[in-house]
Amino acid sequence: MRIREAASSDSEAIRNVHFDSITELGLDGYTPEQVHAWAQGCKSADYSTAIESNKSYSVVAEEDFDAVGFGSVSFDAPEEYEARVDAESCCVLSFST
């Protein structure tokens, strides 16, 4: 698996991975109606704007040059949500194949 910075050209692949994730994993914790409504949001989501934003950083996970995952971090917390992080507690994510 390779993790790299996302580009605008990854928007459709990210949309597909996001949709598949919602529809395949969502039923483990949500009703079919909730999953359907959630997945419909992928159709109109503007992934390229988020990828190009200076307020976030987006990545794509690839296997054999196919997108299999994605992620992003926002540098500014939305006003309606705030999380406090203890500077001495941190989490490191790693992927191995």
N, C-alpha and C positions, 0 to 999 in steps of 0.2 A: 504494500500500500504506500502511496505517495501522497503527502499533504502539500499543497501549494496555494499561493495566493489566487483568489478567484479573479476572473476577468469578465467584462460585460458579455463576452461571447459564451460564457458558461451559464447564462441565465436560463435557457431552455432546459439544459441538463439538470440544473439545480431545481427547477420547477418539477421535473419528472421525479427526481429523487424525493423531494418533499411530498409530492402527491402519493407516491408509492409508500413512503414511510407512514403517512397518516392513514391510508386505507388498509395497509397490511398490519400495522402495529396498534392502531387506534382502537380497534375492536376489543383489545385486551382490557381497556379501562373506560370505554365510552359506548353509548348506544349507537346502533347503526345510523340513526337520524343525526346524532351529533357528529359522527365521523363524516357523513355525507356533507353536512353544512360546512364543516371545517375544511374538507378537501376542496369544496367549490371555491374557496378563497384563493387557492393556488392558481386558478385560471386567470384571475385578474391581478394577481400580485405583481408588483414592479420590482423584480429582483435586481435588475441592472442599476436602478437608482441607488439601492442599498450597497451594491458592490462598488459603485463609483464614489460613494460618499466619503468625505474626509472625516466624518464623525463615527465611522465604524471600520472594522477590518474583517474581510470575509475570506474564507478558505474553502477549497474543494479537496475531498479525498478521492483518489483515483486508484483503480486496479486495472491493469492492462489498458490504460488510457480512457477508461469509462468512469464517469462520476458515480461514486457509490455512497457519498456522504458530503455534507457541507456544514459550515458553522460560521458564526460571526460574533464579534464582540463590539458593543457600542461603547464609545468613550464618554458619552454623556447619558446619565440616567434620565429616563422620562420623568416629568414632574410628578405624575401620579404614582410613581414607584420609586422607592429608595431602598437600597440595601447597604448595610454597613459591613465592612470586611475588616477583620482583625489583621493587622499587618504581620503578625507573627504566625498566622495560620494561612497556609496557601495549599493549593492543590495543583499537581502537575499531571497533565494528561499525556499519555503515551500510547502509541499504536504499535503493535507488532504483528508480523505475519508468520 
